[in-house]
Amino acid sequence: MGMELTAFFSSGDGWAQPWVLDVELVEYLRFGPPAGHTDLEVAIALTRLLHHDFVSYGTDGQGRHLDDESVPLVIKAHRAVLERLALEPPVWPFRTFDGPRGFGTYWRANDMSGSWKARRDCVEQILGPARDALEDLQELEYERRFTRGPSGSFKNLIFAADGVKPEIVLRDAVNNEVEIVRHADTCLVFTDPLPPHGLTWRQMVAW
C-alpha cells in the first residue's frame, strides 16, 4: 500500500510547527526500512518528499515539510536507501534551501531568478532519474506479485569457502532442500529474504 509522507513526521503543535521530522526514524532509514515497509516503498516516499519540498521552496513556498536542518538528513537517508536498491543516487548541487549551499543561492547563480519553471525543471533534472528507476522497480514488483511461482523460501546460495570446501547433501529433491553436513563453518550461506526486484551484487556485498 506504499508509505505516506506523514510517516516521517510527528504532528508538531498543529500551528507554528505543523510538521516535525522524526529524526530518529530518518537516521534509522540509513540502515534499513522500518517494520512493515520495504526499501522500495521508503525510497519512493522520500523521493516524493524531496521533490515536493524543493519545488515548493523554488516556487510558491506552500506546504513545505522540511527546513534547512532536516533536509540534509533526508538527503542522506534517500541516498542510503537508493544504494541498497542498487540505484544511482542523485547528485545534489545544493544541500539546503537557504545559505551558501542552498537552492536559493544556486538558482540565483544559474539564471533562474525570474522563472519558477526553470527551478521546477532543475529539481526534476536532479530527482527525475531516480523516480523513473523506482517506478520501473515498482512495476517489476507488481508483475512478480501476480505471477505464480514455486512456493518456499530462497535457498542454496552457498559461497566463499575459506579452507576446506563444505560437504553438501540433497535432502529433498522436489523442494530443492540441501544440507551442509560437514565444514559449514568455512563458508557463507545467504539466508536473507529475496528482494522483489531480485538480488544484486551490491546488496550481497553489503550483507
Secondary structure as the mmCIF struct_conf table of DSSP 4:
data_model
#
loop_
_struct_conf.conf_type_id
_struct_conf.id
_struct_conf.beg_label_comp_id
_struct_conf.beg_label_asym_id
_struct_conf.beg_label_seq_id
_struct_conf.end_label_comp_id
_struct_conf.end_label_asym_id
_struct_conf.end_label_seq_id
HELX_RH_3T_P HELX_RH_3T_P1 LEU A 5 PHE A 8
STRN STRN1 PHE A 9 SER A 10
TURN_TY1_P TURN_TY1_P1 GLY A 12 ASP A 13
BEND BEND1 GLY A 14 ALA A 16
BEND BEND2 PRO A 18 PRO A 18
STRN STRN2 VAL A 20 LEU A 21
HELX_RH_AL_P HELX_RH_AL_P1 VAL A 23 TYR A 28
TURN_TY1_P TURN_TY1_P2 LEU A 29 PHE A 31
HELX_LH_PP_P HELX_LH_PP_P1 PRO A 33 PRO A 34
TURN_TY1_P TURN_TY1_P3 ALA A 35 GLY A 36
HELX_RH_AL_P HELX_RH_AL_P2 ASP A 39 GLY A 58
TURN_TY1_P TURN_TY1_P4 THR A 59 ASP A 60
TURN_TY1_P TURN_TY1_P5 GLN A 62 GLY A 63
TURN_TY1_P TURN_TY1_P6 ASP A 68 SER A 70
HELX_RH_AL_P HELX_RH_AL_P3 VAL A 71 ARG A 84
TURN_TY1_P TURN_TY1_P7 LEU A 85 ALA A 86
HELX_LH_PP_P HELX_LH_PP_P2 GLU A 88 PRO A 90
BEND BEND3 PRO A 93 PRO A 93
BEND BEND4 ARG A 95 ARG A 95
STRN STRN3 THR A 96 THR A 96
BEND BEND5 PHE A 97 GLY A 99
TURN_TY1_P TURN_TY1_P8 PRO A 100 ARG A 101
STRN STRN4 GLY A 102 GLY A 102
HELX_RH_AL_P HELX_RH_AL_P4 PHE A 103 ALA A 109
TURN_TY1_P TURN_TY1_P9 ASN A 110 ASP A 111
TURN_TY1_P TURN_TY1_P10 SER A 113 GLY A 114
HELX_RH_AL_P HELX_RH_AL_P5 TRP A 116 ARG A 145
TURN_TY1_P TURN_TY1_P11 PHE A 146 PHE A 146
BEND BEND6 THR A 147 THR A 147
BEND BEND7 GLY A 152 GLY A 152
STRN STRN5 ILE A 158 PHE A 159
BEND BEND8 GLY A 163 VAL A 164
HELX_LH_PP_P HELX_LH_PP_P3 LYS A 165 PRO A 166
STRN STRN6 GLU A 167 ASP A 172
TURN_TY1_P TURN_TY1_P12 ALA A 173 ASN A 176
STRN STRN7 GLU A 177 ARG A 182
HELX_RH_3T_P HELX_RH_3T_P2 ALA A 184 THR A 186
BEND BEND9 CYS A 187 CYS A 187
STRN STRN8 LEU A 188 VAL A 189
BEND BEND10 ASP A 192 ASP A 192
HELX_LH_PP_P HELX_LH_PP_P4 PRO A 193 PRO A 195
TURN_TY1_P TURN_TY1_P13 PRO A 196 HIS A 197
HELX_RH_AL_P HELX_RH_AL_P6 TRP A 201 ALA A 206
#
